[in-house]
Amino acid sequence: MALKHIRLELARTKTKPDGDSGIGYEFAAPLTADGHLDPEGWKKDKDRCTVRRFARGEADETGLLIHGRGAHWAFSYAAGADDDEPIFKFDRHRFVPGEYVSITEHDGETLPFKVVSVR
């Protein structure tokens, strides 16, 4: 199964009422025909399921999309769970432009991100 390249950008928040295209994530993941994450495809290609976290004025972080027990998905940038960014109900979201997902960042704050592209 071919991996899709998905771009998420910060959606509207209290401090960023217009969102911010300079803050977000780009990641590679296998998707089903209807746009959901494919856990079986992930198992086959997990080393290629990479993520890049970007934020204007900060160095990019690169890592992997990881999948734990049950429906737990996260972005991980180093060994161990200290830096993992859990993704709320990632398994239930459809990755199509215009949809939203919530990610808990390193500082513990959960922020909304909008799917802006899937290629």
SESEBA-622009 format. One line per 4 residues: number of its first residue (from 1); for each residue x, y, z of C-alpha. Coordinates in nm, 2 decimals, decimal comma. Each point is the difference from the previous one (the first is absolute). Example, Ala and Ser with C-alpha at 12.3 -4.5 7.8 and 13.67 -1.06 7.14 Angstrom:
2
1> 1,23/-0,45/0,78; 0,14/0,34/-0,07
//
This chain:
119
1> 0,00/0,00/0,00; 0,13/0,34/-0,09; 0,06/0,25/0,28; -0,19/0,33/-0,01
5> 0,17/0,33/0,09; -0,22/0,20/0,23; 0,04/0,36/0,11; -0,16/0,14/0,31
9> 0,00/0,37/0,09; -0,10/0,17/0,33; -0,37/0,07/0,00; -0,18/0,29/0,17
13> 0,09/0,03/0,37; -0,05/0,28/0,27; 0,35/0,13/-0,06; -0,01/-0,05/-0,38
17> -0,36/0,08/-0,11; 0,10/-0,04/-0,37; 0,21/-0,32/0,06; 0,36/0,00/-0,12
21> 0,13/-0,17/-0,31; 0,35/0,03/0,14; -0,07/-0,25/0,28; -0,08/-0,36/-0,08
25> 0,10/-0,35/-0,10; 0,07/-0,19/-0,32; -0,01/-0,37/0,03; -0,01/-0,32/-0,21
29> -0,26/-0,27/0,07; -0,20/-0,27/-0,17; -0,37/0,09/-0,04; -0,30/-0,21/-0,08
33> -0,21/0,09/-0,31; -0,23/0,22/0,22; 0,30/0,19/0,16; 0,04/-0,17/0,33
37> 0,34/-0,12/0,14; 0,07/-0,36/-0,10; 0,16/-0,18/0,30; 0,09/-0,31/-0,21
41> 0,17/0,22/-0,26; 0,18/0,18/0,28; 0,14/-0,33/0,13; 0,14/-0,08/-0,34
45> 0,15/0,35/-0,05; 0,05/0,14/0,35; 0,36/0,10/-0,06; -0,11/0,22/-0,30
49> -0,29/0,17/0,20; 0,20/0,31/0,08; -0,10/0,33/0,15; 0,14/0,35/-0,02
53> -0,12/0,26/0,26; 0,05/0,36/-0,12; -0,05/0,33/0,18; 0,11/0,33/-0,13
57> 0,31/0,12/0,18; 0,08/-0,35/0,14; 0,21/-0,29/-0,13; -0,20/-0,27/-0,17
61> -0,04/-0,33/0,20; -0,01/-0,33/-0,19; -0,12/-0,34/0,13; -0,24/-0,28/-0,06
65> -0,37/-0,06/0,01; -0,04/-0,27/0,27; -0,29/-0,23/0,08; -0,04/-0,16/0,34
69> -0,26/-0,23/0,16; -0,36/0,07/-0,10; -0,06/0,32/-0,19; 0,30/0,19/0,15
73> 0,19/0,19/-0,27; 0,27/0,26/0,06; 0,29/0,19/-0,16; 0,33/-0,09/0,16
77> 0,33/0,18/-0,05; 0,24/-0,22/0,21; 0,00/-0,33/0,18; -0,22/-0,01/0,31
81> -0,33/0,16/0,06; 0,12/0,34/0,15; -0,03/0,18/-0,33; -0,30/-0,18/-0,15
85> -0,29/0,21/-0,12; -0,32/-0,20/0,04; -0,27/0,06/-0,26; -0,36/0,00/0,12
89> -0,21/-0,27/-0,18; 0,24/0,00/-0,29; -0,15/-0,34/-0,11; -0,35/0,15/-0,04
93> 0,10/0,30/-0,21; -0,02/0,02/-0,38; 0,30/0,16/-0,16; -0,15/0,21/-0,27
97> 0,05/0,38/-0,04; -0,22/0,20/0,23; -0,02/-0,25/0,28; 0,15/0,07/0,35
101> 0,21/-0,20/0,25; 0,12/0,08/0,35; 0,36/-0,06/0,10; 0,14/0,03/0,35
105> 0,34/0,17/-0,04; 0,32/-0,04/0,21; -0,12/0,27/0,25; -0,32/-0,19/0,07
109> -0,23/0,24/-0,19; -0,25/-0,16/-0,24; -0,04/0,20/-0,32; -0,23/-0,03/-0,30
113> 0,16/-0,05/-0,34; -0,17/0,01/-0,34; 0,08/-0,25/-0,28; 0,11/0,22/-0,29
117> 0,13/-0,25/-0,24; 0,02/-0,38/-0,07; 0,22/-0,11/-0,29
//
